[in-house]
Amino acid sequence: MRHRRWVWPLFAGLLLVTALGWGAAVSVSNGDGGDDGAGTEPGQVEWSDQPGKAGAKQTPSASASASPTAPKAPDAPRRVLYLGDSLAMETQNELGSWVRRGGADYGAEVVGGTTICDYIQGRKGRSLVKADQKAAALVKSEKPGVVVMQFWGNAWGYTPCMDNIKWGTQEYYERYAGDARAVTEQIEAAAKQAGTPRPRIVWVLQPPDALNPARTDGVNDIYRRQARSTRDLTADMSKRLAGPDGKWAEQVDCDAYEQSHGLCKSGRVALHRGDDPQHFCLAKPVEGGRPCPVDSPGVIRYSRVVADVVDGYFRPSSSGSR
């Protein structure tokens, strides 16, 4: 792997890519009702129990992590709802294929550039997510058994509900911790109102950050504490999407799946494009964002980790890594 020295001018450019290239095409508006936003399919979540094209040839196998006190699934709907930002945008179809392969229904409502606060109902000010796409509204209407929360840690000007809080500050971490608690409470209340079991939440622990590893560590600590406090789950990316030293890596050694599916080149696979250390899709970004259209080892690894946690919850007798 070539060593790359990332500098702040490049970082600024990457933020613009995240906001414009990988974000969904959204209109910023009031988050309390009638606001415009865009997800996988604007205004609705499409559920399906049929394996996708990719799912027909894949068998999940991944390292996964869960809260040690997490319970096994009750008689909850075998439905998975995926919420998140541009990383969720690019992994949504791949994750769907793995989840369906495990026998669960699946729906995604993802918007690039978002944070947890975009999915909280009743938050004053502007939001990138419209009212009927927020977490509580979707729990009421779709009645999932699992809600996957994927948030890398956005905080910049194109995320209005963060009120221009700068990333990495004490205020930033306090906001994320408070928002994690708030959205969990709203999900629980929504399920109660709908007369369905409280869905189990899977907090996706973010992979190493090339530019500020301490920020990612701080966000992940918040997700771990939140999962422990409410007996929810975590999906840990640290082993599958990092180098052998646990740090960010552009390329890593191939695993058995990549070798058997023609993704391995000279014993290595690329997790990132050379011009984008954050995302995992190896295709060139397009305005408005999209699910990754090409086989990308990072996207596949990301999705396998999450799917393994979900499958382990729905199938208590499974080993957790198949």
N, C-alpha and C positions, 0 to 999 in steps of 0.2 A: 504494500500500500504506500503510495506517495504521501509524504508528510505535508500537511497543509497548514499554513499559518493564517488563521481567520482574523480579520481585522474589523473594526467597527464600521467602516464605510460599507463593507460587504454585508454586515449584519443589518444595517439600515435598508439595504436593497432587498434582503431576504424578508424583512418585515413587510415591505411593499408587495412582494410576491405572495406572502401569506394572506395579506388583506385583499389583493386584487386577483392574483393568479389562482390561488387555491381556495379562496373563500367562495361561498355561494353568492349568486347574484341577489343581493338583498336591498330592501329599502329600509332605512333607519326611521323608526317611528315610535310612537308611544307604546310601551309594553303592556299597558293595562287593558287593551281591547282593540280589535279591528286593525291591528298593525300588520304591515306587509313584511314578509320574510320568505325565505326559501329553504326547503329541505330536500330530501331525496325526491319526493313528489309533493310539490307545494300543496298544503292544505289537507294532506291525508297520509296515513301510513298503510302500506299495502302488506298484508300478511300472506304467507304461503308456507305450506308444509312440504313442498316439493323441492328436492335438491336441485340446485342450479347446475348449469353445465359444468362448471368447475367442480362442484361438489360431487358429481357422479364419479370422479376419478380420484378423489382425495379421501384420506382417512386421517382424522386429527391425531396429532402426536406432539406434545409440547410440555415444557416445564411450566408449572403454574403455582400460584401462591394464594392462600386464602387465610382469613382470620382464623386463628386456632380454635376460637369458640363458636365458629359459624355453625348453625344447625343444618340438618339435611332438609331437603324440600318437603313441605307439607303437600296437601292436595291442592297445589297451585297450578294455574294454567301453564302449560308448557309453551309459553310465549316469551320471546326476548325482545325488548325494546332497546335500541342503540341510540344514545344521545351524545353529541360531541361536536368538535371543531373540525379543522381541515384534515387532521389525521384520521378522524372518523369518516370524513368525506371520502378519502382515498381508500380506506379499508372496508367500507360498508358492504360492498358486494362480496368480497372475499370472506368476510366474517359470516355473512348470510349463508354462504355455501357450506361452511363448516358447521354452523349451528343447525341448519336443516338436515345435514348428514347425520347429526346426533339425534334427530327425531323431534326437534322443537320447531314451532313457528317462529317467524322473525320479521321485524319491521325496524326501519331506521328513520330518524328525523334529525338530520345533522345539518349544521350550517357553519361554514368556514369562518374563522375569526372570533368565534363565540367564547364565552366563559360560563361558569356555573350560573352566574347571576342572570344571564340571558334566558335561562329556563325556569326562573322563579316567578311565580305569579304575584301580582300586586306591587312589584317594585316600581317606584316612581321614576319617571324619565324615559329615555329611549332604550330600545332593545333591538337586537338583530333577529329575534325570534318572535313571531306573532302569537297572540294569546292562545289560539287553539293548538299550537305546537309546543307549548310549555309542558314541563314534566307532569304536573298534577293533572292537567287537562287530558293528556294522553293516557295516563294511568286510569282515569275515569272511563274514557271511551274505548280503550283497547284492552284493558285488564291484563297486563302482562304478569308473568310469574317472576321475571328477572328484568331489571333495568340496568344496563351497562352505561356508566358515566365515564366518558373519555374527555379529559380536558388537560391540554398540555401546559397551560398557565398563561394564556394571553392577558394583556393588561393595557394595550396601547390605545391611541386615539380612536381607532376604528372599532373598539369595543366600548360603546357609550356607557353601558351600565356599570363599568368599573370607575366611572367618574374621574378619568385621567390619573388614577393611582399608578405610580411607577412600579414596574416589576422589581422584585427583590427587596423591597423595603418592608419594614415591620408592618406598616399599614396594609401592604399587599398581602402578606401572609395572614393577617387578622381577617381581612375581607374574605379570603378563600376559605378559611376555617368557618367563619360565620355563615357563608353561603352554602358550604357543604352541610352544615347542620340544618339550615333553613330548607333546602330542597329535600332533604331526607324527611323532615317533618311534614312537608307538603305532600310528598309521595305517600307517606303513611296515612295521612288524613284523607287523601283522595281515594285510596283503596277502601278505607272504612266507609266512606260515603257511597262508594260503588257496590259495597257488600261483597268484596272479594278479599282473599288473603293479601296481607301486605307483601308486595314483591320484594325479593331479595335484591339488594343493590350490589353491583360489582364495580368497584372503583379501580380504574386502570392506572397502575403505577407507571409513570412515564419513563421512557428510556433515557440514557445519559444525554445531556445537552453539550454540544460541542463548544459553546461559547460561555456558558455559566453553569457548571455542574452543581454548584451550591444551590442555585435556584430550584432546579429539578428536585434535588434532595429535600428541600424545604417543603415543596408542594406534595411530594410523596409521603412525607411524614404526616402531613395533615390528613391525607387520604387514609393512611394506616390507622391513625388515631380515631378517625370517624368510623371506620369499619369496625374497629374493636368496640367502640362505645355502643354501637347498635347491632352487633353480631351480624354484620354484613361481610362481604368478601372483597378480596383484592386480587388483581391479575398482575403479576410482577414481570416486567419486561427486561429486568437487569441482566439476566443470564443469556437470553435469546437475542437481544439487540444491543450487544456491547462486545468489546474486545475481550480477550482472556484476562485482562487486568480490571475488568469491570467499567472501563471508561469508553467514551464515544469512539467509534471506529467507522471509517468509510467502507472498509471491506473486512470480512471475517472468513474463517475456514468454513467449508461446506458441511452441512449435516447430511444424514443418510437420505432424507427426503429429497433434498436438492440434488444429490448425486443421482438418485434413481429417476428424477424427472427432468434431466437435461439442463438444469440451471447452473451447474457447477463448471467453472472454467479454470483450469490449472489449479484445482483444489480450493478456489476462493469464489465468493459471491460478493456482489456490491449491495450494501444496504441503502446507500444514498447516491444520488447524482453528484457529480463533482462540483456542481454549482449550487447545491442545496443541501446543507448538512442537517436540516430539520425533518423534511418529509422522506417517505420511503418509496414512493412510486418512481420508477426509473423512466417514465415517459415525461415529455416536456409539459410543464403546467399550461393550462389554458384558462382564459378569463372565465370566471364563474365557477371554476372547480368542477370536478367530476370523480366518479369512482375510478380507480387506477385501471387503465385499459390494457396493460401489458403484465406478463408474469414478472413479479418483482419480489425477490426473496424477503426483503424487509416487510412488505405488506403481508406476505404469507405467514411469516413468523409471528408478526403482531396478532394476526387473526387467530392463529392456532393457539396462542397462549390464552386469549380471552375465551375462545370456544371450549378449551379444555376445562377452565374453571366453571363455565356454565354447565357443561356436560357432567362434571363431577358433582355439582349441586343437584341436578335433576336425577342423577343415577348414583345413589349413595354407595352402591356396591362396587362402583368402578374404581379403578386404581388411581385415577386422577391424571395419568399420563399413559397414553396408549400408543 
